């Protein structure tokens, strides 16, 4: 019973990755992190912040209190930064370019300018688009990632986009095994 529940929950969480991408007002693809991923990180941050706020009401010795505040404070800062990064970052794919928006700026690369396409498993998997002037990283754990890989294959060809296609196919196989 619990295995079936875990499988269904995992499919519900991951399947938006293979669905259609969101569109902005101009009709361009807008890739954002999966909603459940954003919610989990945001709730974790709010919980750590709540524990930090409630810490004066917990009975502890002064040394325990100091250690508790350091640990929970550190967790709050790290989760706060992760929340900010996940909520602000997005990727917009137009007919001619790919642009990622981050907390401290944005990077873009034109499709004609892309020299190589790579893949890294870092941060849940990212497609790395190496251009002449800049490198853009597109997270695969985004809503509409499969549509993005299809568009990339259409623009660059299957030979040049082999790493992204292979990475998406491997993730699909892993999820299907659940």
ChimeraX commands (.cxc) that place a marker at each C-alpha (Angstrom):
marker #1 position 0.00,0.00,0.00 radius 0.5
marker #1 position 2.70,2.51,0.98 radius 0.5
marker #1 position 4.82,1.63,-2.09 radius 0.5
marker #1 position 1.87,2.40,-4.37 radius 0.5
marker #1 position 1.34,5.72,-2.59 radius 0.5
marker #1 position 5.02,6.65,-2.96 radius 0.5
marker #1 position 4.96,5.74,-6.66 radius 0.5
marker #1 position 1.85,7.81,-7.31 radius 0.5
marker #1 position 3.23,10.76,-5.36 radius 0.5
marker #1 position 6.55,10.61,-7.22 radius 0.5
marker #1 position 4.79,10.53,-10.59 radius 0.5
marker #1 position 2.60,13.48,-9.57 radius 0.5
marker #1 position 5.67,15.46,-8.52 radius 0.5
marker #1 position 7.87,14.64,-11.53 radius 0.5
marker #1 position 5.41,14.47,-14.45 radius 0.5
marker #1 position 5.15,18.26,-15.04 radius 0.5
marker #1 position 8.73,17.96,-16.27 radius 0.5
marker #1 position 7.41,16.03,-19.29 radius 0.5
marker #1 position 4.33,18.20,-19.81 radius 0.5
marker #1 position 4.01,21.44,-21.75 radius 0.5
marker #1 position 6.05,24.46,-20.67 radius 0.5
marker #1 position 4.41,27.61,-19.38 radius 0.5
marker #1 position 4.24,30.54,-21.80 radius 0.5
marker #1 position 4.80,34.24,-21.17 radius 0.5
marker #1 position 2.84,37.09,-22.78 radius 0.5
marker #1 position 4.95,36.92,-25.97 radius 0.5
marker #1 position 4.38,33.16,-26.32 radius 0.5
marker #1 position 7.94,32.17,-25.36 radius 0.5
marker #1 position 8.63,29.08,-23.24 radius 0.5
marker #1 position 9.10,29.87,-19.57 radius 0.5
marker #1 position 10.81,27.11,-17.60 radius 0.5
marker #1 position 10.55,27.30,-13.81 radius 0.5
marker #1 position 11.47,24.77,-11.12 radius 0.5
marker #1 position 8.84,22.15,-10.35 radius 0.5
marker #1 position 6.11,23.52,-8.07 radius 0.5
marker #1 position 6.48,20.82,-5.43 radius 0.5
marker #1 position 10.21,21.48,-5.25 radius 0.5
marker #1 position 9.55,25.21,-4.70 radius 0.5
marker #1 position 6.92,24.42,-2.05 radius 0.5
marker #1 position 9.12,21.97,-0.10 radius 0.5
marker #1 position 12.03,24.42,0.10 radius 0.5
marker #1 position 9.77,27.34,1.04 radius 0.5
marker #1 position 7.98,25.35,3.76 radius 0.5
marker #1 position 11.35,24.15,5.13 radius 0.5
marker #1 position 12.55,27.75,5.31 radius 0.5
marker #1 position 9.38,28.92,7.05 radius 0.5
marker #1 position 9.58,26.01,9.52 radius 0.5
marker #1 position 13.23,26.79,10.37 radius 0.5
marker #1 position 12.33,30.47,10.78 radius 0.5
marker #1 position 9.40,29.56,13.06 radius 0.5
marker #1 position 11.66,27.37,15.23 radius 0.5
marker #1 position 14.18,30.22,15.39 radius 0.5
marker #1 position 11.48,32.66,16.49 radius 0.5
marker #1 position 10.09,30.23,19.09 radius 0.5
marker #1 position 13.54,29.32,20.50 radius 0.5
marker #1 position 13.37,31.74,23.47 radius 0.5
marker #1 position 10.38,29.76,24.77 radius 0.5
marker #1 position 12.27,26.43,24.78 radius 0.5
marker #1 position 13.95,25.54,28.08 radius 0.5
marker #1 position 17.67,24.94,27.55 radius 0.5
marker #1 position 20.95,25.71,29.25 radius 0.5
marker #1 position 22.80,28.78,27.91 radius 0.5
marker #1 position 25.33,26.64,26.02 radius 0.5
marker #1 position 22.64,24.43,24.49 radius 0.5
marker #1 position 20.69,27.54,23.56 radius 0.5
marker #1 position 23.70,29.06,21.81 radius 0.5
marker #1 position 24.38,25.86,19.83 radius 0.5
marker #1 position 20.69,25.50,18.98 radius 0.5
marker #1 position 20.55,29.08,17.70 radius 0.5
marker #1 position 23.70,28.57,15.62 radius 0.5
marker #1 position 22.40,25.39,14.00 radius 0.5
marker #1 position 18.84,26.61,13.39 radius 0.5
marker #1 position 20.09,30.06,12.35 radius 0.5
marker #1 position 22.49,28.47,9.85 radius 0.5
marker #1 position 19.70,26.26,8.49 radius 0.5
marker #1 position 17.44,29.30,8.17 radius 0.5
marker #1 position 20.07,31.25,6.23 radius 0.5
marker #1 position 20.83,28.34,3.87 radius 0.5
marker #1 position 17.16,27.52,3.29 radius 0.5
marker #1 position 16.39,31.24,2.85 radius 0.5
marker #1 position 19.04,31.54,0.13 radius 0.5
marker #1 position 17.77,28.36,-1.55 radius 0.5
marker #1 position 14.21,29.67,-1.42 radius 0.5
marker #1 position 15.25,32.98,-2.98 radius 0.5
marker #1 position 17.22,31.24,-5.72 radius 0.5
marker #1 position 14.45,28.76,-6.56 radius 0.5
marker #1 position 11.67,31.36,-6.56 radius 0.5
marker #1 position 13.53,33.96,-8.64 radius 0.5
marker #1 position 15.38,31.82,-11.18 radius 0.5
marker #1 position 13.73,30.94,-14.47 radius 0.5
marker #1 position 14.66,30.23,-18.08 radius 0.5
marker #1 position 12.97,31.86,-21.07 radius 0.5
marker #1 position 13.36,30.17,-24.46 radius 0.5
marker #1 position 12.54,32.30,-27.50 radius 0.5
marker #1 position 12.76,31.34,-31.18 radius 0.5
marker #1 position 16.33,32.63,-31.35 radius 0.5
marker #1 position 17.85,32.36,-27.86 radius 0.5
marker #1 position 17.86,30.90,-24.37 radius 0.5
marker #1 position 18.02,33.30,-21.41 radius 0.5
marker #1 position 18.34,32.33,-17.74 radius 0.5
marker #1 position 17.38,34.76,-15.01 radius 0.5
marker #1 position 19.20,34.35,-11.72 radius 0.5
marker #1 position 19.21,36.28,-8.43 radius 0.5
marker #1 position 22.17,38.43,-9.46 radius 0.5
marker #1 position 21.54,38.89,-13.17 radius 0.5
marker #1 position 20.85,37.00,-16.37 radius 0.5
marker #1 position 22.75,35.13,-19.05 radius 0.5
marker #1 position 21.72,34.40,-22.61 radius 0.5
marker #1 position 22.97,32.48,-25.59 radius 0.5
marker #1 position 21.65,32.48,-29.16 radius 0.5
marker #1 position 20.92,29.14,-30.82 radius 0.5
marker #1 position 23.30,30.00,-33.70 radius 0.5
marker #1 position 26.04,30.78,-31.16 radius 0.5
marker #1 position 25.88,27.44,-29.28 radius 0.5
marker #1 position 29.13,25.52,-29.71 radius 0.5
marker #1 position 28.42,22.51,-27.52 radius 0.5
marker #1 position 25.67,20.98,-25.40 radius 0.5
marker #1 position 26.59,19.12,-22.24 radius 0.5
marker #1 position 24.94,17.70,-19.16 radius 0.5
marker #1 position 25.80,17.67,-15.47 radius 0.5
marker #1 position 24.00,15.88,-12.65 radius 0.5
marker #1 position 24.71,18.81,-10.33 radius 0.5
marker #1 position 21.56,20.32,-8.72 radius 0.5
marker #1 position 19.27,17.59,-10.05 radius 0.5
marker #1 position 20.60,17.71,-13.60 radius 0.5
marker #1 position 21.35,20.67,-15.85 radius 0.5
marker #1 position 21.77,21.06,-19.59 radius 0.5
marker #1 position 24.85,23.19,-20.26 radius 0.5
marker #1 position 24.71,25.33,-23.39 radius 0.5
marker #1 position 28.22,26.57,-24.22 radius 0.5
marker #1 position 28.29,29.61,-26.47 radius 0.5
marker #1 position 31.13,31.77,-27.76 radius 0.5
marker #1 position 30.54,34.49,-25.14 radius 0.5
marker #1 position 28.63,32.78,-22.33 radius 0.5
marker #1 position 27.51,29.52,-20.78 radius 0.5
marker #1 position 23.87,28.95,-19.85 radius 0.5
marker #1 position 22.72,26.21,-17.48 radius 0.5
marker #1 position 19.12,25.03,-17.80 radius 0.5
marker #1 position 17.80,22.79,-14.97 radius 0.5
marker #1 position 16.11,19.60,-16.14 radius 0.5
marker #1 position 13.90,19.52,-13.03 radius 0.5
marker #1 position 11.75,22.29,-14.54 radius 0.5
marker #1 position 8.20,22.38,-15.81 radius 0.5
marker #1 position 8.34,21.69,-19.56 radius 0.5
marker #1 position 11.96,20.44,-19.67 radius 0.5
marker #1 position 11.09,17.78,-22.25 radius 0.5
marker #1 position 9.59,20.42,-24.55 radius 0.5
marker #1 position 12.78,22.48,-24.16 radius 0.5
marker #1 position 14.96,19.51,-25.14 radius 0.5
marker #1 position 12.72,18.91,-28.19 radius 0.5
marker #1 position 13.08,22.55,-29.26 radius 0.5
marker #1 position 16.84,22.36,-28.70 radius 0.5
marker #1 position 17.00,19.24,-30.86 radius 0.5
marker #1 position 14.93,20.97,-33.55 radius 0.5
marker #1 position 17.26,24.00,-33.57 radius 0.5
marker #1 position 20.63,22.23,-33.24 radius 0.5
marker #1 position 20.03,18.73,-34.57 radius 0.5
marker #1 position 20.13,15.42,-32.74 radius 0.5
marker #1 position 23.90,14.97,-33.13 radius 0.5
marker #1 position 24.83,18.21,-31.35 radius 0.5
marker #1 position 22.11,17.80,-28.71 radius 0.5
marker #1 position 22.85,14.17,-27.86 radius 0.5
marker #1 position 23.84,14.84,-24.23 radius 0.5
marker #1 position 20.54,16.53,-23.34 radius 0.5
marker #1 position 18.42,13.92,-25.13 radius 0.5
marker #1 position 20.33,11.10,-23.46 radius 0.5
marker #1 position 20.06,12.71,-20.00 radius 0.5
marker #1 position 16.30,13.23,-20.35 radius 0.5
marker #1 position 15.83,9.66,-21.61 radius 0.5
marker #1 position 17.84,8.31,-18.66 radius 0.5
marker #1 position 15.74,10.27,-16.16 radius 0.5
marker #1 position 12.57,9.03,-17.85 radius 0.5
marker #1 position 13.79,5.42,-17.55 radius 0.5
marker #1 position 14.55,5.93,-13.86 radius 0.5
marker #1 position 11.09,7.36,-13.19 radius 0.5
marker #1 position 9.39,4.61,-15.17 radius 0.5
marker #1 position 11.09,1.99,-12.99 radius 0.5
marker #1 position 9.26,3.38,-9.97 radius 0.5
marker link #1:1,2 radius 0.2
marker link #1:2,3 radius 0.2
marker link #1:3,4 radius 0.2
marker link #1:4,5 radius 0.2
marker link #1:5,6 radius 0.2
marker link #1:6,7 radius 0.2
marker link #1:7,8 radius 0.2
marker link #1:8,9 radius 0.2
marker link #1:9,10 radius 0.2
marker link #1:10,11 radius 0.2
marker link #1:11,12 radius 0.2
marker link #1:12,13 radius 0.2
marker link #1:13,14 radius 0.2
marker link #1:14,15 radius 0.2
marker link #1:15,16 radius 0.2
marker link #1:16,17 radius 0.2
marker link #1:17,18 radius 0.2
marker link #1:18,19 radius 0.2
marker link #1:19,20 radius 0.2
marker link #1:20,21 radius 0.2
marker link #1:21,22 radius 0.2
marker link #1:22,23 radius 0.2
marker link #1:23,24 radius 0.2
marker link #1:24,25 radius 0.2
marker link #1:25,26 radius 0.2
marker link #1:26,27 radius 0.2
marker link #1:27,28 radius 0.2
marker link #1:28,29 radius 0.2
marker link #1:29,30 radius 0.2
marker link #1:30,31 radius 0.2
marker link #1:31,32 radius 0.2
marker link #1:32,33 radius 0.2
marker link #1:33,34 radius 0.2
marker link #1:34,35 radius 0.2
marker link #1:35,36 radius 0.2
marker link #1:36,37 radius 0.2
marker link #1:37,38 radius 0.2
marker link #1:38,39 radius 0.2
marker link #1:39,40 radius 0.2
marker link #1:40,41 radius 0.2
marker link #1:41,42 radius 0.2
marker link #1:42,43 radius 0.2
marker link #1:43,44 radius 0.2
marker link #1:44,45 radius 0.2
marker link #1:45,46 radius 0.2
marker link #1:46,47 radius 0.2
marker link #1:47,48 radius 0.2
marker link #1:48,49 radius 0.2
marker link #1:49,50 radius 0.2
marker link #1:50,51 radius 0.2
marker link #1:51,52 radius 0.2
marker link #1:52,53 radius 0.2
marker link #1:53,54 radius 0.2
marker link #1:54,55 radius 0.2
marker link #1:55,56 radius 0.2
marker link #1:56,57 radius 0.2
marker link #1:57,58 radius 0.2
marker link #1:58,59 radius 0.2
marker link #1:59,60 radius 0.2
marker link #1:60,61 radius 0.2
marker link #1:61,62 radius 0.2
marker link #1:62,63 radius 0.2
marker link #1:63,64 radius 0.2
marker link #1:64,65 radius 0.2
marker link #1:65,66 radius 0.2
marker link #1:66,67 radius 0.2
marker link #1:67,68 radius 0.2
marker link #1:68,69 radius 0.2
marker link #1:69,70 radius 0.2
marker link #1:70,71 radius 0.2
marker link #1:71,72 radius 0.2
marker link #1:72,73 radius 0.2
marker link #1:73,74 radius 0.2
marker link #1:74,75 radius 0.2
marker link #1:75,76 radius 0.2
marker link #1:76,77 radius 0.2
marker link #1:77,78 radius 0.2
marker link #1:78,79 radius 0.2
marker link #1:79,80 radius 0.2
marker link #1:80,81 radius 0.2
marker link #1:81,82 radius 0.2
marker link #1:82,83 radius 0.2
marker link #1:83,84 radius 0.2
marker link #1:84,85 radius 0.2
marker link #1:85,86 radius 0.2
marker link #1:86,87 radius 0.2
marker link #1:87,88 radius 0.2
marker link #1:88,89 radius 0.2
marker link #1:89,90 radius 0.2
marker link #1:90,91 radius 0.2
marker link #1:91,92 radius 0.2
marker link #1:92,93 radius 0.2
marker link #1:93,94 radius 0.2
marker link #1:94,95 radius 0.2
marker link #1:95,96 radius 0.2
marker link #1:96,97 radius 0.2
marker link #1:97,98 radius 0.2
marker link #1:98,99 radius 0.2
marker link #1:99,100 radius 0.2
marker link #1:100,101 radius 0.2
marker link #1:101,102 radius 0.2
marker link #1:102,103 radius 0.2
marker link #1:103,104 radius 0.2
marker link #1:104,105 radius 0.2
marker link #1:105,106 radius 0.2
marker link #1:106,107 radius 0.2
marker link #1:107,108 radius 0.2
marker link #1:108,109 radius 0.2
marker link #1:109,110 radius 0.2
marker link #1:110,111 radius 0.2
marker link #1:111,112 radius 0.2
marker link #1:112,113 radius 0.2
marker link #1:113,114 radius 0.2
marker link #1:114,115 radius 0.2
marker link #1:115,116 radius 0.2
marker link #1:116,117 radius 0.2
marker link #1:117,118 radius 0.2
marker link #1:118,119 radius 0.2
marker link #1:119,120 radius 0.2
marker link #1:120,121 radius 0.2
marker link #1:121,122 radius 0.2
marker link #1:122,123 radius 0.2
marker link #1:123,124 radius 0.2
marker link #1:124,125 radius 0.2
marker link #1:125,126 radius 0.2
marker link #1:126,127 radius 0.2
marker link #1:127,128 radius 0.2
marker link #1:128,129 radius 0.2
marker link #1:129,130 radius 0.2
marker link #1:130,131 radius 0.2
marker link #1:131,132 radius 0.2
marker link #1:132,133 radius 0.2
marker link #1:133,134 radius 0.2
marker link #1:134,135 radius 0.2
marker link #1:135,136 radius 0.2
marker link #1:136,137 radius 0.2
marker link #1:137,138 radius 0.2
marker link #1:138,139 radius 0.2
marker link #1:139,140 radius 0.2
marker link #1:140,141 radius 0.2
marker link #1:141,142 radius 0.2
marker link #1:142,143 radius 0.2
marker link #1:143,144 radius 0.2
marker link #1:144,145 radius 0.2
marker link #1:145,146 radius 0.2
marker link #1:146,147 radius 0.2
marker link #1:147,148 radius 0.2
marker link #1:148,149 radius 0.2
marker link #1:149,150 radius 0.2
marker link #1:150,151 radius 0.2
marker link #1:151,152 radius 0.2
marker link #1:152,153 radius 0.2
marker link #1:153,154 radius 0.2
marker link #1:154,155 radius 0.2
marker link #1:155,156 radius 0.2
marker link #1:156,157 radius 0.2
marker link #1:157,158 radius 0.2
marker link #1:158,159 radius 0.2
marker link #1:159,160 radius 0.2
marker link #1:160,161 radius 0.2
marker link #1:161,162 radius 0.2
marker link #1:162,163 radius 0.2
marker link #1:163,164 radius 0.2
marker link #1:164,165 radius 0.2
marker link #1:165,166 radius 0.2
marker link #1:166,167 radius 0.2
marker link #1:167,168 radius 0.2
marker link #1:168,169 radius 0.2
marker link #1:169,170 radius 0.2
marker link #1:170,171 radius 0.2
marker link #1:171,172 radius 0.2
marker link #1:172,173 radius 0.2
marker link #1:173,174 radius 0.2
marker link #1:174,175 radius 0.2
marker link #1:175,176 radius 0.2
marker link #1:176,177 radius 0.2
marker link #1:177,178 radius 0.2
view
